[in-house]
Amino acid sequence: MSKQLLQKQADTIRFLAADMVQQANSGHPGAPMGLADIATVLSKHLNVNPADEKWLNRDRLVFSGGHATGLVYSLLHLWGFNVSINDMKNFRQTHSKTPGHPEYGHTHGIEITTGPLGQGIANAVGFSMAAKYAQNLLGRDVINHKVYCLCGDGDLQEGISYEATSTAGHLKLDNLVIIYDSNNITIEGDTSLSWSENVKKRFQAIDFEVIEIDGHNFEQIDKALVTAKASTLPVLIIAKTAIAKGAVTMEGSHHSHGAPLGEDEIAKSKEKAGFDPKEKFFVPADVKGAFDKLIVGSTAQNIWSESLSEEAKTKIAQLQNPNFDSIEYPTFEADSSVATRDSNHKILNAIAKAIPGFLGGSADLGPSNKTELKDMGDFPNGRNIHFGIKEHAMAAMTNAMNLYGLFKVYSATFFVFSDYLKPSARIAALAGIPQHFIWTHDSIGVGEDGPTHQPIEHLTQFRALPNFYTFRPADASENVESWKVALKMNAPTAFVCSRQGLRVLKDEKAFGSVANGAYLLKKRDNANITIMASGSELMLALQTACKLEEEGIFANIVSVPCYDLFVEQEQSYIDQVIDKNTKVFAVEAARGLEYYKFADFVYGMDTFGASGPANDLFEEFGFTIDKLKAKIVADFKK
Protein backbone atom coordinates (compact mmCIF):
# COMPACT_ATOMS: atom_id res chain seq x y z
CA MET A 1 0.00 0.00 0.00
CA SER A 2 1.33 3.44 -0.95
CA LYS A 3 1.33 5.56 2.19
CA GLN A 4 1.21 8.70 0.11
CA LEU A 5 -1.94 7.58 -1.72
CA LEU A 6 -3.50 6.25 1.48
CA GLN A 7 -2.96 9.62 3.12
CA LYS A 8 -4.48 11.38 0.13
CA GLN A 9 -7.51 9.05 0.27
CA ALA A 10 -7.99 9.65 3.99
CA ASP A 11 -7.66 13.42 3.61
CA THR A 12 -10.20 13.37 0.79
CA ILE A 13 -12.69 11.76 3.15
CA ARG A 14 -11.86 14.29 5.85
CA PHE A 15 -12.50 17.29 3.67
CA LEU A 16 -15.61 15.87 2.01
CA ALA A 17 -17.07 15.38 5.49
CA ALA A 18 -15.99 18.82 6.67
CA ASP A 19 -17.42 20.45 3.52
CA MET A 20 -20.74 18.64 3.94
CA VAL A 21 -21.16 19.81 7.52
CA GLN A 22 -20.02 23.34 6.71
CA GLN A 23 -22.42 23.70 3.77
CA ALA A 24 -25.33 22.36 5.78
CA ASN A 25 -24.27 24.39 8.82
CA SER A 26 -25.21 21.24 10.73
CA GLY A 27 -23.63 17.90 11.52
CA HIS A 28 -20.65 16.15 13.03
CA PRO A 29 -17.24 16.60 11.38
CA GLY A 30 -15.09 15.23 14.21
CA ALA A 31 -15.85 11.50 13.98
CA PRO A 32 -15.54 11.23 10.18
CA MET A 33 -12.19 13.04 10.25
CA GLY A 34 -10.92 10.87 13.08
CA LEU A 35 -12.01 7.66 11.36
CA ALA A 36 -10.80 8.54 7.88
CA ASP A 37 -7.54 6.58 8.11
CA ILE A 38 -9.34 3.48 9.39
CA ALA A 39 -12.04 3.78 6.73
CA THR A 40 -9.42 4.05 4.01
CA VAL A 41 -7.66 0.83 4.98
CA LEU A 42 -10.91 -0.98 5.79
CA SER A 43 -12.11 -0.15 2.29
CA LYS A 44 -9.34 -2.32 0.85
CA HIS A 45 -10.58 -5.31 2.87
CA LEU A 46 -14.30 -4.79 2.26
CA ASN A 47 -16.16 -6.91 -0.30
CA VAL A 48 -19.20 -5.02 -1.59
CA ASN A 49 -20.70 -4.49 -5.02
CA PRO A 50 -22.35 -1.13 -5.70
CA ALA A 51 -23.97 -2.65 -8.80
CA ASP A 52 -25.89 -5.08 -6.55
CA GLU A 53 -26.28 -3.80 -3.00
CA LYS A 54 -28.22 -6.99 -2.07
CA TRP A 55 -25.48 -9.45 -3.00
CA LEU A 56 -25.91 -12.12 -0.34
CA ASN A 57 -22.25 -12.80 0.42
CA ARG A 58 -21.19 -9.15 0.65
CA ASP A 59 -19.48 -7.88 3.76
CA ARG A 60 -21.81 -5.84 5.97
CA LEU A 61 -20.61 -2.52 7.32
CA VAL A 62 -22.64 -0.91 10.09
CA PHE A 63 -22.02 2.64 11.28
CA SER A 64 -23.18 2.46 14.88
CA GLY A 65 -22.24 6.10 15.38
CA GLY A 66 -24.88 7.16 12.88
CA HIS A 67 -24.01 10.81 13.36
CA ALA A 68 -20.82 10.17 11.36
CA THR A 69 -22.75 10.37 8.11
CA GLY A 70 -20.09 12.60 6.58
CA LEU A 71 -17.93 9.48 6.56
CA VAL A 72 -20.77 7.23 5.39
CA TYR A 73 -21.75 9.29 2.37
CA SER A 74 -18.15 9.99 1.40
CA LEU A 75 -17.42 6.27 1.30
CA LEU A 76 -20.59 5.40 -0.58
CA HIS A 77 -19.77 7.98 -3.22
CA LEU A 78 -16.15 6.90 -3.51
CA TRP A 79 -17.07 3.21 -3.75
CA GLY A 80 -19.53 3.85 -6.59
CA PHE A 81 -22.93 3.69 -4.91
CA ASN A 82 -25.67 6.04 -6.06
CA VAL A 83 -24.53 8.96 -3.92
CA SER A 84 -23.29 11.87 -6.01
CA ILE A 85 -21.33 15.01 -5.25
CA ASN A 86 -24.61 16.93 -5.54
CA ASP A 87 -26.16 14.58 -3.00
CA MET A 88 -23.34 15.40 -0.61
CA LYS A 89 -23.85 19.11 -1.26
CA ASN A 90 -27.47 18.59 -0.16
CA PHE A 91 -26.42 16.96 3.11
CA ARG A 92 -29.12 17.19 5.78
CA GLN A 93 -31.50 19.05 3.46
CA THR A 94 -35.18 18.21 3.02
CA HIS A 95 -35.81 15.33 0.59
CA SER A 96 -32.08 14.73 0.02
CA LYS A 97 -30.52 11.27 -0.24
CA THR A 98 -28.16 12.29 2.55
CA PRO A 99 -30.12 12.72 5.80
CA GLY A 100 -28.52 13.49 9.13
CA HIS A 101 -28.29 9.84 10.15
CA PRO A 102 -28.16 6.76 7.85
CA GLU A 103 -31.59 5.48 6.81
CA TYR A 104 -32.09 2.02 5.34
CA GLY A 105 -34.05 2.05 2.10
CA HIS A 106 -33.51 5.77 1.67
CA THR A 107 -29.85 5.93 0.65
CA HIS A 108 -28.25 3.40 -1.70
CA GLY A 109 -25.81 1.19 0.17
CA ILE A 110 -27.02 1.75 3.73
CA GLU A 111 -27.37 -1.62 5.45
CA ILE A 112 -29.56 -0.53 8.37
CA THR A 113 -30.90 2.62 10.02
CA THR A 114 -28.71 3.79 12.88
CA GLY A 115 -28.61 6.88 15.03
CA PRO A 116 -29.56 6.09 18.63
CA LEU A 117 -26.17 5.13 20.03
CA GLY A 118 -25.47 1.45 20.59
CA GLN A 119 -28.19 0.28 18.19
CA GLY A 120 -25.68 -0.29 15.41
CA ILE A 121 -23.51 -2.56 17.54
CA ALA A 122 -26.55 -4.73 18.26
CA ASN A 123 -27.48 -4.62 14.57
CA ALA A 124 -24.01 -5.80 13.63
CA VAL A 125 -24.32 -8.70 16.06
CA GLY A 126 -27.68 -9.52 14.47
CA PHE A 127 -26.16 -9.55 10.98
CA SER A 128 -23.40 -11.82 12.32
CA MET A 129 -25.96 -14.16 13.86
CA ALA A 130 -27.89 -14.36 10.61
CA ALA A 131 -24.67 -15.01 8.68
CA LYS A 132 -23.62 -17.74 11.09
CA TYR A 133 -26.98 -19.49 10.77
CA ALA A 134 -26.87 -19.09 6.98
CA GLN A 135 -23.38 -20.56 6.97
CA ASN A 136 -24.60 -23.57 8.93
CA LEU A 137 -27.48 -24.03 6.46
CA LEU A 138 -25.62 -23.40 3.22
CA GLY A 139 -21.97 -24.11 3.98
CA ARG A 140 -18.81 -22.07 4.51
CA ASP A 141 -18.10 -22.08 0.80
CA VAL A 142 -21.37 -20.20 0.21
CA ILE A 143 -21.43 -17.81 3.18
CA ASN A 144 -18.02 -16.57 4.30
CA HIS A 145 -18.33 -12.80 4.50
CA LYS A 146 -17.54 -10.60 7.50
CA VAL A 147 -19.59 -8.09 9.46
CA TYR A 148 -17.79 -4.86 10.37
CA CYS A 149 -19.05 -2.26 12.79
CA LEU A 150 -17.61 1.20 13.42
CA CYS A 151 -18.48 2.50 16.88
CA GLY A 152 -17.38 5.09 19.40
CA ASP A 153 -17.26 5.82 23.09
CA GLY A 154 -20.95 6.73 23.19
CA ASP A 155 -21.99 3.42 21.64
CA LEU A 156 -20.08 1.45 24.24
CA GLN A 157 -21.54 3.45 27.11
CA GLU A 158 -25.09 2.50 26.09
CA GLY A 159 -26.29 -0.66 27.81
CA ILE A 160 -27.57 -2.21 24.61
CA SER A 161 -24.01 -2.62 23.36
CA TYR A 162 -23.06 -4.82 26.31
CA GLU A 163 -26.23 -6.93 25.93
CA ALA A 164 -25.42 -7.51 22.28
CA THR A 165 -21.69 -8.09 22.50
CA SER A 166 -22.10 -10.56 25.36
CA THR A 167 -24.35 -12.53 23.02
CA ALA A 168 -21.71 -12.35 20.29
CA GLY A 169 -19.07 -13.64 22.68
CA HIS A 170 -21.32 -16.42 23.92
CA LEU A 171 -22.05 -17.56 20.36
CA LYS A 172 -18.37 -17.14 19.33
CA LEU A 173 -19.32 -15.13 16.26
CA ASP A 174 -16.00 -15.26 14.45
CA ASN A 175 -17.43 -13.28 11.53
CA LEU A 176 -17.82 -10.09 13.61
CA VAL A 177 -15.25 -7.28 13.73
CA ILE A 178 -16.06 -4.21 15.83
CA ILE A 179 -13.75 -1.23 15.32
CA TYR A 180 -13.86 1.11 18.30
CA ASP A 181 -13.00 4.73 17.53
CA SER A 182 -11.47 5.45 20.93
CA ASN A 183 -10.98 9.21 20.96
CA ASN A 184 -12.08 9.74 24.58
CA ILE A 185 -14.49 12.50 23.56
CA THR A 186 -18.23 12.93 24.09
CA ILE A 187 -20.41 16.00 23.70
CA GLU A 188 -19.72 17.31 27.19
CA GLY A 189 -15.96 16.83 27.00
CA ASP A 190 -13.47 14.11 27.88
CA THR A 191 -14.95 10.68 28.64
CA SER A 192 -13.24 10.75 32.04
CA LEU A 193 -16.05 13.04 33.19
CA SER A 194 -18.39 10.05 33.36
CA TRP A 195 -16.58 6.87 32.32
CA SER A 196 -13.51 5.05 33.56
CA GLU A 197 -13.96 1.37 32.78
CA ASN A 198 -11.36 -0.81 31.09
CA VAL A 199 -12.97 -1.63 27.75
CA LYS A 200 -10.28 -4.14 26.84
CA LYS A 201 -10.91 -6.19 29.97
CA ARG A 202 -14.66 -5.95 29.49
CA PHE A 203 -14.46 -7.49 26.03
CA GLN A 204 -11.89 -10.08 27.00
CA ALA A 205 -14.27 -11.15 29.78
CA ILE A 206 -17.01 -11.86 27.22
CA ASP A 207 -14.73 -13.90 24.93
CA PHE A 208 -13.69 -11.35 22.36
CA GLU A 209 -10.22 -11.15 20.90
CA VAL A 210 -9.05 -7.59 21.56
CA ILE A 211 -6.47 -5.78 19.43
CA GLU A 212 -5.13 -2.33 20.31
CA ILE A 213 -3.76 -0.04 17.61
CA ASP A 214 -2.94 3.54 16.67
CA GLY A 215 -5.97 4.44 14.55
CA HIS A 216 -3.89 6.72 12.35
CA ASN A 217 -1.13 4.21 11.55
CA PHE A 218 -1.96 2.57 8.22
CA GLU A 219 0.25 -0.46 8.80
CA GLN A 220 -1.21 -1.16 12.25
CA ILE A 221 -4.76 -0.80 10.92
CA ASP A 222 -4.09 -3.22 8.08
CA LYS A 223 -2.36 -5.77 10.32
CA ALA A 224 -5.25 -5.64 12.80
CA LEU A 225 -7.80 -6.28 10.07
CA VAL A 226 -5.81 -9.21 8.70
CA THR A 227 -5.62 -10.70 12.20
CA ALA A 228 -9.32 -10.09 12.83
CA LYS A 229 -10.35 -11.84 9.62
CA ALA A 230 -8.47 -14.96 10.70
CA SER A 231 -9.70 -15.00 14.31
CA THR A 232 -11.87 -17.79 15.71
CA LEU A 233 -13.56 -15.31 18.05
CA PRO A 234 -15.44 -12.05 17.59
CA VAL A 235 -12.92 -9.22 17.50
CA LEU A 236 -12.76 -5.75 19.02
CA ILE A 237 -10.16 -3.45 17.52
CA ILE A 238 -9.49 -0.57 19.91
CA ALA A 239 -8.20 2.20 17.70
CA LYS A 240 -6.81 5.21 19.54
CA THR A 241 -7.69 8.24 17.47
CA ALA A 242 -7.91 12.00 17.61
CA ILE A 243 -11.30 13.50 16.92
CA ALA A 244 -11.19 15.88 13.93
CA LYS A 245 -7.80 14.54 12.89
CA GLY A 246 -6.22 16.93 10.38
CA ALA A 247 -7.96 20.08 11.61
CA VAL A 248 -5.26 22.69 12.19
CA THR A 249 -6.49 23.97 15.57
CA MET A 250 -9.52 21.81 16.51
CA GLU A 251 -7.95 18.35 16.33
CA GLY A 252 -8.69 16.57 19.61
CA SER A 253 -11.33 19.09 20.72
CA HIS A 254 -14.84 18.08 21.78
CA HIS A 255 -16.05 21.25 20.07
CA SER A 256 -15.52 19.46 16.74
CA HIS A 257 -18.04 16.78 17.60
CA GLY A 258 -21.35 18.33 16.62
CA ALA A 259 -20.76 21.64 14.85
CA PRO A 260 -19.13 22.93 11.64
CA LEU A 261 -15.41 23.63 11.86
CA GLY A 262 -15.71 26.99 10.12
CA GLU A 263 -14.60 28.08 6.65
CA ASP A 264 -11.24 29.39 7.84
CA GLU A 265 -10.39 26.24 9.81
CA ILE A 266 -11.27 24.02 6.84
CA ALA A 267 -9.29 26.10 4.36
CA LYS A 268 -6.15 26.11 6.53
CA SER A 269 -6.53 22.37 7.16
CA LYS A 270 -6.76 21.68 3.43
CA GLU A 271 -3.74 23.84 2.75
CA LYS A 272 -1.72 22.02 5.39
CA ALA A 273 -2.62 18.68 3.78
CA GLY A 274 -1.64 19.90 0.31
CA PHE A 275 -5.18 20.40 -0.97
CA ASP A 276 -6.43 23.53 -2.68
CA PRO A 277 -8.12 25.53 0.12
CA LYS A 278 -10.56 27.08 -2.36
CA GLU A 279 -11.89 23.79 -3.72
CA LYS A 280 -14.89 22.17 -2.06
CA PHE A 281 -16.21 18.63 -2.46
CA PHE A 282 -13.07 17.75 -4.41
CA VAL A 283 -12.21 14.13 -5.25
CA PRO A 284 -8.86 13.59 -7.04
CA ALA A 285 -9.05 11.07 -9.90
CA ASP A 286 -6.45 8.74 -8.37
CA VAL A 287 -8.37 8.73 -5.08
CA LYS A 288 -11.66 7.81 -6.81
CA GLY A 289 -9.87 5.04 -8.68
CA ALA A 290 -8.31 3.66 -5.50
CA PHE A 291 -11.65 3.54 -3.70
CA ASP A 292 -13.96 2.46 -6.54
CA LYS A 293 -15.65 -0.91 -5.94
CA LEU A 294 -17.73 -1.30 -9.11
CA ILE A 295 -15.34 -3.53 -11.06
CA VAL A 296 -13.79 -5.44 -8.16
CA GLY A 297 -17.18 -5.89 -6.47
CA SER A 298 -18.89 -7.19 -9.61
CA THR A 299 -15.99 -9.54 -10.26
CA ALA A 300 -16.12 -10.94 -6.73
CA GLN A 301 -19.87 -11.45 -6.95
CA ASN A 302 -19.61 -13.18 -10.33
CA ILE A 303 -16.95 -15.57 -9.04
CA TRP A 304 -19.12 -16.34 -6.02
CA SER A 305 -22.28 -16.85 -8.10
CA GLU A 306 -20.51 -19.17 -10.55
CA SER A 307 -19.20 -21.29 -7.67
CA LEU A 308 -22.67 -22.04 -6.27
CA SER A 309 -23.96 -25.57 -6.62
CA GLU A 310 -27.49 -26.18 -7.89
CA GLU A 311 -28.44 -27.35 -4.40
CA ALA A 312 -27.20 -24.09 -2.86
CA LYS A 313 -29.04 -22.03 -5.48
CA THR A 314 -32.26 -23.92 -4.73
CA LYS A 315 -31.91 -23.43 -0.98
CA ILE A 316 -31.18 -19.72 -1.35
CA ALA A 317 -34.15 -19.23 -3.66
CA GLN A 318 -36.43 -21.04 -1.23
CA LEU A 319 -35.25 -18.88 1.67
CA GLN A 320 -35.53 -15.64 -0.29
CA ASN A 321 -39.00 -16.41 -1.64
CA PRO A 322 -41.04 -18.03 1.14
CA ASN A 323 -44.41 -19.43 0.08
CA PHE A 324 -46.73 -18.29 2.85
CA ASP A 325 -49.69 -19.86 1.05
CA SER A 326 -48.19 -23.28 1.82
CA ILE A 327 -48.71 -22.89 5.58
CA GLU A 328 -51.23 -25.33 7.07
CA TYR A 329 -52.63 -23.31 9.93
CA PRO A 330 -54.16 -25.00 12.97
CA THR A 331 -57.91 -24.92 13.46
CA PHE A 332 -59.72 -24.39 16.74
CA GLU A 333 -63.10 -25.65 17.90
CA ALA A 334 -65.76 -23.02 18.48
CA ASP A 335 -66.61 -22.38 22.15
CA SER A 336 -63.40 -24.06 23.34
CA SER A 337 -61.17 -21.99 25.64
CA VAL A 338 -57.68 -21.26 24.33
CA ALA A 339 -55.27 -18.58 25.53
CA THR A 340 -54.01 -16.66 22.54
CA ARG A 341 -50.42 -17.32 23.65
CA ASP A 342 -51.25 -21.04 23.27
CA SER A 343 -52.88 -20.65 19.87
CA ASN A 344 -49.90 -18.52 18.90
CA HIS A 345 -47.59 -21.38 19.81
CA LYS A 346 -49.39 -23.69 17.40
CA ILE A 347 -49.37 -21.03 14.71
CA LEU A 348 -45.62 -20.40 15.08
CA ASN A 349 -44.91 -24.09 14.68
CA ALA A 350 -47.16 -24.35 11.64
CA ILE A 351 -45.35 -21.43 10.01
CA ALA A 352 -41.92 -22.87 10.84
CA LYS A 353 -42.88 -26.25 9.38
CA ALA A 354 -43.68 -24.66 6.03
CA ILE A 355 -41.15 -21.79 5.94
CA PRO A 356 -37.52 -22.92 6.36
CA GLY A 357 -36.28 -19.38 7.08
CA PHE A 358 -38.71 -18.77 9.95
CA LEU A 359 -36.98 -18.71 13.35
CA GLY A 360 -36.84 -16.74 16.56
CA GLY A 361 -36.91 -16.81 20.30
CA SER A 362 -37.59 -15.09 23.56
CA ALA A 363 -35.81 -13.03 26.19
CA ASP A 364 -35.65 -16.03 28.55
CA LEU A 365 -39.45 -16.38 28.58
CA GLY A 366 -39.95 -19.10 25.98
CA PRO A 367 -42.04 -21.36 28.24
CA SER A 368 -44.30 -18.41 29.17
CA ASN A 369 -44.39 -16.70 25.76
CA LYS A 370 -44.95 -20.15 24.19
CA THR A 371 -42.44 -19.44 21.44
CA GLU A 372 -40.53 -22.74 21.22
CA LEU A 373 -40.37 -24.35 17.80
CA LYS A 374 -40.72 -28.04 18.56
CA ASP A 375 -37.94 -30.39 17.47
CA MET A 376 -36.16 -27.62 15.57
CA GLY A 377 -33.02 -27.36 17.69
CA ASP A 378 -31.18 -24.46 19.26
CA PHE A 379 -29.46 -21.60 17.48
CA PRO A 380 -27.03 -21.31 15.73
CA ASN A 381 -27.60 -24.83 14.40
CA GLY A 382 -31.34 -24.80 15.04
CA ARG A 383 -34.16 -22.29 14.93
CA ASN A 384 -34.79 -21.57 18.63
CA ILE A 385 -32.79 -18.51 19.65
CA HIS A 386 -32.10 -18.09 23.37
CA PHE A 387 -31.57 -14.34 23.67
CA GLY A 388 -31.24 -14.26 27.45
CA ILE A 389 -32.64 -11.42 29.51
CA LYS A 390 -31.63 -8.76 27.00
CA GLU A 391 -34.84 -7.34 25.56
CA HIS A 392 -33.34 -4.22 23.95
CA ALA A 393 -30.47 -5.98 22.19
CA MET A 394 -32.80 -8.85 21.25
CA ALA A 395 -35.03 -6.51 19.28
CA ALA A 396 -32.14 -4.68 17.62
CA MET A 397 -30.35 -7.90 16.72
CA THR A 398 -33.57 -9.30 15.30
CA ASN A 399 -34.08 -6.15 13.24
CA ALA A 400 -30.80 -6.88 11.48
CA MET A 401 -31.54 -10.58 11.10
CA ASN A 402 -34.73 -9.65 9.25
CA LEU A 403 -32.73 -7.45 6.87
CA TYR A 404 -30.05 -10.05 6.19
CA GLY A 405 -31.92 -11.30 3.14
CA LEU A 406 -32.89 -14.88 3.97
CA PHE A 407 -34.90 -15.05 7.17
CA LYS A 408 -38.14 -14.10 8.92
CA VAL A 409 -37.26 -13.72 12.59
CA TYR A 410 -39.46 -13.08 15.64
CA SER A 411 -38.64 -11.97 19.17
CA ALA A 412 -40.69 -12.31 22.33
CA THR A 413 -41.16 -11.10 25.90
CA PHE A 414 -43.94 -10.06 28.29
CA PHE A 415 -45.90 -7.11 26.92
CA VAL A 416 -44.98 -4.90 29.87
CA PHE A 417 -41.29 -5.43 29.11
CA SER A 418 -41.72 -4.03 25.62
CA ASP A 419 -40.64 -0.88 27.48
CA TYR A 420 -37.10 -2.24 27.41
CA LEU A 421 -37.05 -2.58 23.64
CA LYS A 422 -39.13 0.40 22.53
CA PRO A 423 -36.19 2.20 20.84
CA SER A 424 -35.53 -0.84 18.64
CA ALA A 425 -39.23 -1.24 17.86
CA ARG A 426 -39.27 2.41 16.82
CA ILE A 427 -36.32 1.88 14.47
CA ALA A 428 -38.13 -1.14 13.00
CA ALA A 429 -41.13 1.07 12.29
CA LEU A 430 -39.06 3.93 10.90
CA ALA A 431 -37.08 1.64 8.59
CA GLY A 432 -39.96 -0.68 7.65
CA ILE A 433 -38.28 -3.78 9.05
CA PRO A 434 -40.77 -6.69 9.05
CA GLN A 435 -39.90 -8.07 12.46
CA HIS A 436 -42.62 -9.96 14.35
CA PHE A 437 -42.78 -9.00 18.03
CA ILE A 438 -44.60 -11.47 20.25
CA TRP A 439 -45.79 -10.01 23.54
CA THR A 440 -47.79 -12.09 25.99
CA HIS A 441 -49.51 -11.44 29.33
CA ASP A 442 -51.48 -8.66 27.74
CA SER A 443 -53.51 -7.02 30.52
CA ILE A 444 -54.47 -6.88 34.18
CA GLY A 445 -55.37 -10.53 33.59
CA VAL A 446 -51.76 -11.21 34.61
CA GLY A 447 -53.26 -10.97 38.10
CA GLU A 448 -51.12 -11.74 41.10
CA ASP A 449 -47.88 -10.45 39.54
CA GLY A 450 -49.29 -6.99 40.10
CA PRO A 451 -48.81 -3.54 38.55
CA THR A 452 -45.15 -4.04 37.65
CA HIS A 453 -46.21 -6.80 35.24
CA GLN A 454 -49.55 -5.44 34.03
CA PRO A 455 -49.32 -3.45 30.77
CA ILE A 456 -51.60 -0.42 30.89
CA GLU A 457 -50.33 2.27 28.53
CA HIS A 458 -48.56 -0.08 26.15
CA LEU A 459 -51.29 -0.68 23.58
CA THR A 460 -51.82 3.06 23.27
CA GLN A 461 -48.08 3.63 22.97
CA PHE A 462 -47.58 1.19 20.13
CA ARG A 463 -50.76 2.19 18.32
CA ALA A 464 -49.35 5.73 18.32
CA LEU A 465 -46.17 4.52 16.58
CA PRO A 466 -46.34 5.18 12.82
CA ASN A 467 -45.86 2.19 10.48
CA PHE A 468 -46.19 -0.29 13.35
CA TYR A 469 -49.08 -2.77 13.46
CA THR A 470 -50.21 -4.15 16.80
CA PHE A 471 -52.51 -7.17 16.70
CA ARG A 472 -54.48 -8.09 19.81
CA PRO A 473 -56.56 -11.08 18.73
CA ALA A 474 -59.78 -11.86 20.58
CA ASP A 475 -59.48 -15.60 20.07
CA ALA A 476 -57.44 -18.32 18.42
CA SER A 477 -59.12 -17.92 15.04
CA GLU A 478 -58.48 -14.17 14.93
CA ASN A 479 -54.89 -14.99 15.79
CA VAL A 480 -54.59 -17.18 12.69
CA GLU A 481 -56.12 -14.51 10.48
CA SER A 482 -53.81 -11.88 11.99
CA TRP A 483 -50.72 -13.91 11.12
CA LYS A 484 -51.92 -14.35 7.55
CA VAL A 485 -51.96 -10.57 7.24
CA ALA A 486 -48.74 -9.90 9.16
CA LEU A 487 -46.53 -12.31 7.24
CA LYS A 488 -47.10 -10.39 4.02
CA MET A 489 -46.52 -6.92 5.44
CA ASN A 490 -43.34 -4.90 4.91
CA ALA A 491 -43.58 -3.37 8.35
CA PRO A 492 -43.09 -4.51 11.95
CA THR A 493 -45.99 -6.29 13.58
CA ALA A 494 -46.71 -7.19 17.18
CA PHE A 495 -48.91 -9.94 18.59
CA VAL A 496 -50.29 -9.11 22.01
CA CYS A 497 -51.51 -12.37 23.49
CA SER A 498 -53.38 -13.42 26.60
CA ARG A 499 -52.26 -15.71 29.36
CA GLN A 500 -55.83 -16.65 30.28
CA GLY A 501 -58.08 -18.81 28.12
CA LEU A 502 -60.36 -16.98 25.67
CA ARG A 503 -63.47 -18.57 24.15
CA VAL A 504 -63.13 -19.36 20.45
CA LEU A 505 -65.88 -17.56 18.51
CA LYS A 506 -68.02 -19.08 15.81
CA ASP A 507 -66.89 -18.15 12.31
CA GLU A 508 -69.65 -15.60 11.80
CA LYS A 509 -69.05 -11.99 10.80
CA ALA A 510 -71.66 -9.41 9.87
CA PHE A 511 -69.25 -7.37 7.74
CA GLY A 512 -65.53 -6.95 7.11
CA SER A 513 -62.48 -8.96 8.09
CA VAL A 514 -59.37 -9.09 10.27
CA ALA A 515 -57.36 -7.90 7.26
CA ASN A 516 -59.09 -4.52 7.61
CA GLY A 517 -58.04 -4.18 11.23
CA ALA A 518 -61.59 -4.20 12.61
CA TYR A 519 -64.87 -5.72 11.50
CA LEU A 520 -68.53 -5.80 12.43
CA LEU A 521 -68.92 -9.02 14.33
CA LYS A 522 -72.53 -8.73 15.51
CA LYS A 523 -75.14 -6.49 13.89
CA ARG A 524 -78.56 -5.70 15.34
CA ASP A 525 -81.11 -4.16 12.99
CA ASN A 526 -82.37 -1.82 15.70
CA ALA A 527 -78.93 -0.94 17.08
CA ASN A 528 -78.63 2.33 18.95
CA ILE A 529 -75.08 1.79 20.21
CA THR A 530 -71.83 0.27 18.94
CA ILE A 531 -69.34 -1.42 21.28
CA MET A 532 -65.73 -1.71 20.12
CA ALA A 533 -63.31 -4.11 21.84
CA SER A 534 -60.16 -6.15 21.35
CA GLY A 535 -58.66 -9.23 22.93
CA SER A 536 -60.28 -10.63 26.05
CA GLU A 537 -62.75 -7.72 26.23
CA LEU A 538 -64.53 -8.76 23.02
CA MET A 539 -66.36 -11.61 24.76
CA LEU A 540 -67.23 -9.24 27.58
CA ALA A 541 -68.73 -6.87 25.01
CA LEU A 542 -70.78 -9.65 23.43
CA GLN A 543 -72.12 -10.83 26.77
CA THR A 544 -72.88 -7.32 27.98
CA ALA A 545 -74.77 -6.56 24.77
CA CYS A 546 -77.22 -9.34 25.54
CA LYS A 547 -77.90 -7.87 28.99
CA LEU A 548 -78.31 -4.36 27.59
CA GLU A 549 -81.34 -5.48 25.58
CA GLU A 550 -83.19 -5.66 28.89
CA GLU A 551 -82.77 -1.86 29.05
CA GLY A 552 -83.87 -1.28 25.48
CA ILE A 553 -80.29 -0.72 24.36
CA PHE A 554 -79.26 -2.69 21.30
CA ALA A 555 -75.58 -3.01 20.47
CA ASN A 556 -73.58 -3.71 17.37
CA ILE A 557 -70.27 -5.35 18.28
CA VAL A 558 -67.04 -4.42 16.53
CA SER A 559 -63.90 -6.49 17.01
CA VAL A 560 -60.66 -4.52 16.68
CA PRO A 561 -57.77 -6.99 16.32
CA CYS A 562 -55.53 -4.30 14.75
CA TYR A 563 -56.45 -0.69 15.45
CA ASP A 564 -53.55 0.49 13.28
CA LEU A 565 -54.95 -1.18 10.17
CA PHE A 566 -58.47 0.02 10.88
CA VAL A 567 -57.52 3.70 10.93
CA GLU A 568 -55.97 3.26 7.49
CA GLN A 569 -59.21 2.07 5.90
CA GLU A 570 -61.34 4.13 3.56
CA GLN A 571 -64.04 6.10 5.33
CA SER A 572 -66.67 4.10 3.44
CA TYR A 573 -65.45 0.90 5.09
CA ILE A 574 -65.30 2.51 8.52
CA ASP A 575 -68.86 3.76 8.10
CA GLN A 576 -70.08 0.23 7.36
CA VAL A 577 -68.37 -1.08 10.49
CA ILE A 578 -69.42 1.77 12.80
CA ASP A 579 -72.98 2.95 12.28
CA LYS A 580 -72.98 6.76 12.38
CA ASN A 581 -76.42 6.72 13.93
CA THR A 582 -75.25 4.90 17.05
CA LYS A 583 -73.44 6.07 20.14
CA VAL A 584 -70.04 4.43 20.19
CA PHE A 585 -68.49 2.83 23.27
CA ALA A 586 -65.02 1.26 23.47
CA VAL A 587 -63.88 -1.14 26.16
CA GLU A 588 -60.32 -2.29 26.78
CA ALA A 589 -58.44 -3.36 29.90
CA ALA A 590 -55.75 -0.80 29.09
CA ARG A 591 -55.48 2.97 28.66
CA GLY A 592 -57.42 3.00 25.41
CA LEU A 593 -57.36 6.77 24.76
CA GLU A 594 -56.87 6.28 21.02
CA TYR A 595 -60.42 4.94 20.74
CA TYR A 596 -61.72 8.49 21.11
CA LYS A 597 -61.02 8.79 17.37
CA PHE A 598 -64.19 6.74 16.95
CA ALA A 599 -65.86 6.45 20.35
CA ASP A 600 -68.04 8.75 22.42
CA PHE A 601 -67.12 6.88 25.61
CA VAL A 602 -64.05 4.78 26.45
CA TYR A 603 -63.91 2.36 29.37
CA GLY A 604 -60.28 1.62 30.07
CA MET A 605 -57.70 1.76 32.83
CA ASP A 606 -56.64 4.92 34.60
CA THR A 607 -54.42 3.21 37.19
CA PHE A 608 -51.55 0.71 36.99
CA GLY A 609 -53.69 -2.20 38.18
CA ALA A 610 -53.16 -4.19 41.37
CA SER A 611 -51.94 -7.53 42.66
CA GLY A 612 -54.62 -10.17 43.00
CA PRO A 613 -56.42 -12.99 41.17
CA ALA A 614 -57.35 -11.96 37.63
CA ASN A 615 -61.10 -12.32 38.11
CA ASP A 616 -60.95 -10.15 41.22
CA LEU A 617 -59.12 -7.47 39.27
CA PHE A 618 -61.59 -7.48 36.41
CA GLU A 619 -64.31 -6.99 39.03
CA GLU A 620 -62.31 -4.28 40.81
CA PHE A 621 -61.71 -2.26 37.65
CA GLY A 622 -65.15 -2.65 36.13
CA PHE A 623 -64.58 -5.28 33.44
CA THR A 624 -67.57 -7.47 34.27
CA ILE A 625 -70.94 -7.76 32.57
CA ASP A 626 -72.90 -6.04 35.32
CA LYS A 627 -70.44 -3.18 35.82
CA LEU A 628 -69.93 -2.54 32.13
CA LYS A 629 -73.69 -2.65 31.59
CA ALA A 630 -74.25 -0.08 34.34
CA LYS A 631 -71.65 2.29 32.85
CA ILE A 632 -73.10 2.03 29.36
CA VAL A 633 -76.68 2.55 30.56
CA ALA A 634 -75.66 5.64 32.51
CA ASP A 635 -73.68 7.14 29.65
CA PHE A 636 -76.26 6.22 27.03
CA LYS A 637 -78.84 8.30 28.87
CA LYS A 638 -76.66 11.40 29.01
Summary of the structure (lengths in Angstrom):
residues: 638
radius of gyration: 27.5
end to end distance: 82.8
largest distance: 90.3
contacts: 2354
relative contact order: 0.09
helix: 46%
strand: 14%
